[in-house]
Amino acid sequence: MDIIFSTFNARYSHTALSLRYLRANLGDLQDQSVIVEFDNRLSPYAAAEKLLSYNPKIILFSVYIWNLVLTYETVAILRTVNPGIKIVIGGPEVSYEYNDSLIVQQADHLVCGEGEGVIAGLCRELLDGKSGPKIIHAPPADLHRIKLPYNEYTEEDIAHRRIYVETSRGCPFTCQYCLSAVEPGVRFFPREQIFTAFKQLIERGARIFKFLDRSFNINTAHAAAVLQFFFDNRQNGMMLHLEWEPERFPPILEKMITEAPPGFFQLEVGVQTFNPEVAVRIERKLNAEQIETHIRALAAAPSAHLHADLIAGLPGEDLESISRGFDRLHACGPQEIQLGILKKLRGAPIARHDVEWQMVYNTSPPYDVLQTSTLSFVELQQIRRFARFWDITVNSGRFPHTAPLLWKNRSSVFAAFMEWSEWLYRKTGSTAGIAPPRLARLLEEFLTGKRPLSAETVSCAIQCDQNSRSRGSKGMERQTRSGIPKNTKSV
C-alpha cells in the first residue's frame, strides 16, 4: 500500500474515527491506502515492522496526549530504517505550540486542524514527488461536503470494538483547560446524511454508539432529533454514550430521557468544580443549583447510567474546596464520579495562570499538574490515590453494599474515603494490582478496625456483594472515554 493511516489507541477496543475520516476523503487514492491501528501495549519495534511490511511511500500518524511518546519512538525507527518514507503527523497533541516538538522535527509534514479537506491534495503531491510547506494549517472542514467515515468500520470493528460517531463539532464554551477554548463555536452535520449513515451501521449490527460531540445537548432541537432517530430505530442491546452539558435539561429532553428504556443512555457530565471563584477564573460557566437539580434528575432516571467529572488542581482551588465539591456532587447521586487531575494541554489558555498560582506541571505527557500555590505535591498525590481507589472500590460497582459503610454516619464522604485511601496505600504500597478478593478482605479489615461497625454487619455486606457477583451481576461496568484526558472535554 502506498499510503498508511496509523495511530496508537489506548486499547484494542477503541477505534480511531479521525483515521477513518481521512481515508474516506482520500478521493481516487483511497484504493492505495489502508488503516493500520495499534494499541499502547505494542512496542515501537513491532509497530515499525508491521508498517514497513506494507512497503508504504507515505505514513500518516494521528498523535494524541496518550500516544505521543510511542508514536515518536516509532517514527524515529522508521526514519532510521527507511528515510525515504514520507511521514505526516496531525492531531491535537501536535497542532499547537509545536516549535519545540521532537516528533514535529522528525516529520516531513504537520497538518494542524481538521485534515479532511487537505489530505487528498497532500498525498497526491507527495506521491508525485512534490514538496510543499512543512506546516499545513487546515481550515475547519465543511461538514456539508466532507464524506462521512462510517463505511470504514469493518465487520470486526462492529462486532468487537467501539463505534464512535459524531453529529457536531466544536463547543460553545471557553473553559481554559480545554482546547475548545482556542476555537469556540459549534457546527452540525446535516441530519439526513448522518441518519442514513447511522441506519446503515445499525443494519450491520452496531448497537453501542459512542458520541464524540463535546456538548451533545447544547442545541435542543438537534439533540431531540438525534435521540428520536435512535428511538425509532432501536434494537435490543442498543446504548448511546453521550457527553451531556449539565446546565441544559429542557422539558423535551427530560421527557425523552424519562421515557427511554432502562440502560439506554450512558451519560457523562462535567461539573469540574463547584467553586464559583475558580469557575470564573477559568471561564467555566457555573450555575451550581441548576447543575445539582439536573444531575439528581438524570441520576434517578432508569434509562441513564450517569458518570460525573471533577478536576483537581485548578488554579486557586485547595483541598478543602475539592472536598466540599466532591461531597456536593456525591449527594446528587451519580453512579460514577471521576476525580481527574488537571492537565496542561498544548495551546490551552490555562497556561495564563502559571505564574500567579504557581502552577507546576509534569513536562512529560500527560502534562498533569504536580503542585500549585494552593495544593502541595503531597496533597495531589493523595488525590491521585483517592481517585484510583474510588474507581476500584466504588465506580467498579463491585461493592454496592460494602462501600457506603466507609462513609456511613460521617459528615464528609470525601474525608471518610480519604481515610480508607491512605490506609489502603499504607497497607499495600501500591495503587495497582489489588485483586477484588484481596480488596474485599482489606475492606473488611478496615471497616471492623477503623469504623464502629460490627464484624457481622461488615461480613454481611461483603457477602451480599459477592453473592450479587456470583449470580452474574456485572455491577456498573465502566464505559468511559478511557485514555482520553478528561480536561480535553468541555463538559
N, C-alpha and C positions, 0 to 999 in steps of 0.2 A: 504493500500500500504506500502511495506517495505521501499521504497526509494522515497523521495520527492526532487525535484529540485525547488528552490524558489528564488524570488527576489522581490524587490520593484521597479517598474518602475516609471519614473517621472510622467506619466499619463496613463490612461487606453489605449489610442490609441497606445501606444508603446508596442513592444514585445521584449522579451529577446532572441536574437539569441544564446547567449552563452549557455543558458539552453537547447535549442533545439539541439545544437551540442553535449552536454554531454549526453543527453538521447539517441540520435541517435547512440552513440558509447558505449552504455552500454552492448552490446552483448546479451547473453541469459538472462540477468537480466532486460531487457527492460520492459517486461510484469509485473514486480514487481515494476514499477516506475510510477510516474506521475509528471507533471509540474504544479505548483501552483503559479501563479503570482498575485501580488498586485500592487496598486499604492500608491503614497506617502500620499494620503489623509486618508488612513486606519490607525487606531490606532494599536499599537503593541499588545494590548489585543485581538482585533478581529483577527489579523493575527495569533497569537499563538493558539487561539481557533480553527480556521479553520485548521491549520496544525495538531493539535492534533486529530482532528476528523478522520484523516486517520489512526490513530494508527501506526505511522511510527517507523521504527528502525533507520533510517538514514535521516537526513535533510541536504541538501547541499545548501548554500546560495551564490549567486553572489553579491559581495559587490563593490559599486561604491561611488564616492565622494558625490553624491546626496542622497544616502540611508544609509550611514554608521550609523548615529545615530539611525534611525528607526530599522535597522537590529540588532544593538547591543541591543536595548531595547527588541526586540522580542526574541533574543537568551537568554537574561537574564531571561525572563519569562519562557521560555521552560526549561532552566536549573533548575529553582526552582520547577516547577510543575512536570517535568518528567526528572530527571537527567540521566536516563538510555538511552535516545536518543543520538545517536552519531551525533555531529554537525561538519560539514565540511564546510569551507569557502574558497573562492577564489575570484579573480577579481583584477583589477588594484589598488584599494584603500588599499589592504592588502598584496600585493605582494612585497612591498619594505618598508624598514625601519619599520618593524613590531614588533620589540622587545618590544616597549612600548605601543603597541596597546591593549586596553582593550578587544576588540572583539576577538583578537587572543588568549588572555589569557583564554577567555571563551570557545573557540572552542577545539574540540578534534584533529582536523587536519586542516592544512592550505596547500592548493595547490597553489604554485606560478607558474605562467606561463600558457601555454595552456594545458588544462586538458584532452583533448580527448584521449590521449594515455595512461593515468594512471587511468582514472575514473573507468573502469570496474574492474580492479585488486584491487583498494582500496575498492570499495563497497563489492566485494566478500570476502575480508579479514575481513571486519567489520561484515558482516553477519555470518561469521564463528567464530566470537569471537576472532579474532586475532587483535593485536595492533602493528602497525608498527611505524615508526618515525612520530612525530607530524608535522614537516615541510617537505613537499614534493616538491622538485624542478623539475617540469615537463619540459622536453626538448621541443623545438618548434615542433609542430605537423608536420608529414609528409603529406602534402596536397594531395599527390597522393594516400594515403592509407586510410585516415580517411573517415568515412561515412558522407555524406552531410546531413544537418538537415532539408531540406525543406519539407519533408513529415510530420514533426512535427507541421507544421502550420495547424490549424483546419479550418473548413469552416467558423466559426465565425471570426477567425483571418483574413482570406482573405476578408471577407465581411465588416469588421468594423475596422480593425487595420492596422498599418503599417507593410509592409512586408520588412524586412531587408535582404539583400543579400550581398555577397562579392565575388570578383574574385581574390583578392590578400590579403596578409597580410604583414605588415611591412611598412617601409618608408625609402627612401634613404637619408633623411636629418637628421641633428643632432641638430635641434633647441633646445636650452637648457630648454625652458619652457615645453617641451613635453616629455612624457615617451618613445617615439620612439628614442630619443637620446641615451637611455640606450642600446637598441638592434637594431641598424640600419640594413637595408637590406630589400629587398622585395622578397617575394615568391609568385608564382602564382599557382592557381588551374588549373588542366587540363581542357582545354576548352570544350572538348567533354562531360565531366561529368557535368560541371555546365550548359552547354547549354541544356542538357537533363533535368536537374532539373528545369531550368527556363521555359522550354517549358511546363512542367507539371503544374507549377504554373500558367502560362498564361491560359492553358486549364481549370484550376479550377476557373478562374475568376480574378486572380491577375492583376492589372493594374498599380499600383503605386509601383515602386521599389526603395527603399532607400539603396544605396550602402554604405557599411562601409569601402571601400578601402580608405586608407589615402591619396593617390595621384593617382586618377583613371587614369590620362593621362600620368603617368610617363613613361610608355612603349607604344610607339605609335602603334606598330603592334598589341599588345594585346588590347589596348583601341579601335582601329578601328574594330577589330574582334568582340568585345563585342557589340559595337554600331550597327554593321551590322546585328548581330543576332537579335537585337531588332527591327531594321528597317524591317527585313524580316518577323518578327512575330508580327508586330504592330497591335494593336486593338484600337478601339475607346476608348478614355479616358486614354490611356497609357501615363505615365510620368516617367522619370528617374531622380532621385535625386543623384547628383554626387559631390564629393569633387574634385576640379579642381585646379591643380598647375598652377598659372597664368603666369609663365615664359615660359611654354611649350604650343605652339599652332601651330604645324606644318601644312603645307597646307592640308594634307589629313583629319585631324581632323577639320580644319576650314571649309573645303568643306562639311563635314558631318553635322556640326552644322548649316551651312548656308542653307543646303537643307532639314533639318528636318522640320516636320510640326510645326506650331505655338504651343507654350506651351509644347513642348515635353520634355524640359530639365528644371530642377531646379538645378542651379549650385552654389556651394559655393566656393569662392576663398578667400584664406587667404593672405592678404598683411601684416598685423600685425604692420608693421612700415615702413615709408618712410625715416627714419633717418639712413643714412649709417653707422655712428659710432655705433649706438645702434645695428644695424643688425650684424655688425662684432662682437660686444661684446657677443651677444647671439648665434653666429654661425648660423645666419639666412641668407641664400643666398638672395641677393637683386640686381636685375637689374631693377632699377626703371623705366627707359624709356620703356623697353620692357614690363614690367608689365602694364604700362599705356596703351600702344598700344593694348595689348591683351584684357584688360578689356573693353576698348572702343569698340572693335570689338565684344566681347561677349555680351555686354550690348545692342548693336544695332541689334543683331540677333533676329528676331521674335520668333525663337524656344526656346529661353532661358530667364528664369527669373533669374537674377543674384543677389546673396547675397554676399557681401564682408565684410571681418572682419578686424578690427584693435584691437590692445591690448594696453590699457593704464596701466602705472605702470612699464614698462620695465626698467631695471637698466640704469640710466643716462638720461632718456627722461623726458623733462619737459613739462609744459602745452603749451608753445608756439610751441614746436616741434609737439605735438599731434594735435594742431590746424592746423598747416601747412599741416600735413599729412592727416587730415580729409578733408580739402579743396581740396587737390590734388586728393584724391580718389573720392570725390563727383563730381568733374569736369569730371571724366571718365564716369559717368552716370549709375552706378549700380542701380538696382531697390530698393535694401535694403543695408543699412550699419549697421553693428553691432559693436558698440564700447564696447568691453568687458574689464573686469578688470583682470589683471594678477593673476593667482592662483599658489600657490606653491604646486605642486603635490608631493606626497611622492616618493622619488627616483629621481626626475627630477634634472638635473645639474644646474638649475637656482639658486640653493642654494649657489653656489660658489661666488655669488655677494653680499651676505647678509651683510658682514662687510664693504666692500669698498663703497657700495652705500646705506648703512643704510636701508636695506630693512626690513620693519616690516610687518609681516603677521598676519592675524587672526589665532588664534590657533584652531579654530573650522572649520569644513567644511563649505564653500568650500575653506578655506585657502587663501582667497583673500588678496591682498596687501592693507595695511592700510595707509602707507606713505613710502616715500623714501627720499633720500637726495635732490632730485630734484622735488618732488611732496609732498606737505603737505597733511595732513589728510583732511583738508577743501577742497583743490583742488580736491582730489579724490572723496570726497562726491559730489562736483559739477559735476564731470564727471559721477558718477553713476546716478544722476538725469537727466543729459543731455541724457544719453543712454536710460533711461526709457521713457522720454518724446519724444525722437526721434522715439522710437518704436511706441508709440500710435498716434503720430502726422503725421509721415512720412511713416515709414515702414508698418503701418497698411493699407495704401492705401485709407484711408477714406477721406483725404483732398488733392487730387492731384492738385486742383486749388488754394486752400487757403494756404497750407503750404509754397509754394515758395514765397508768399508775405512776409514771415518772413525775408527772406534774399534778397529780391528784391533791386537792386541798392546798395548793401552792399559789401564791399571788401572781407569780410570773412564770409562764410556760418557758420562756427563753432562759431565765435564770435556773429553773429546775433542770432543764435539759442540759444546760451548760455544766452543771454538776456531774451529770451522768457522762457527758462527753469527756471531761477532763479525767474523771475516774477511769473510764474505759481506756483512755490513751495511756494513763499510767500503768494500767494492768496489762495492756497488750503491746505497748511501744510502737504501735502501727495504726494506720487508718485503712489498711487494705488487708485482704486475705483472711478476714474474720468470717468463717463459715456460719451459716444460720444456726446450726445446732449449738455451736460454741457461743454465739451471741445470745441465744436463749439461756444458756447456763449462766452467763455473765449478768444478764438482766435479773435472773433470779437471785444471784449473789448480791447484787447492788440493792435491789428492792427490799430484800429481807434484812440487809445490814445497814443501809443508809436511809431507809424510809420507815416510818412507823406502820408497817404492814405485816400481817401475819404470814407465815410460810404457806398456810393453807390458801389464803387469798391469792398470793402470787402464783403458787403452783396451779391453782385452778385456772387462772388467766392464761398461763403459758400452755396448759393442756388444751384449753379451748382453741387457742391459736393453732396448735399443732394438729388438732382434730380437723379444723377447717381446711388446713393444707392437705391433709391426707384424704379428705373427701373430694379433692380435686379443685378446690378454690384456688384461683391464681392471685387472689388479692387484687391490688390495684397496680397492674403491670404498667411500668413507665413507658410512655410513648412520647418522650420529649425530643427537641432538636439536639440530640446528643452530639457533642463535638463542635457545635456552633456556639460561640461565646455569647452569653446571654445579653451583654450590653451592645451587641451588634443590632439588636432589635429595638424598636421604638415603643413597644407596648409592654 
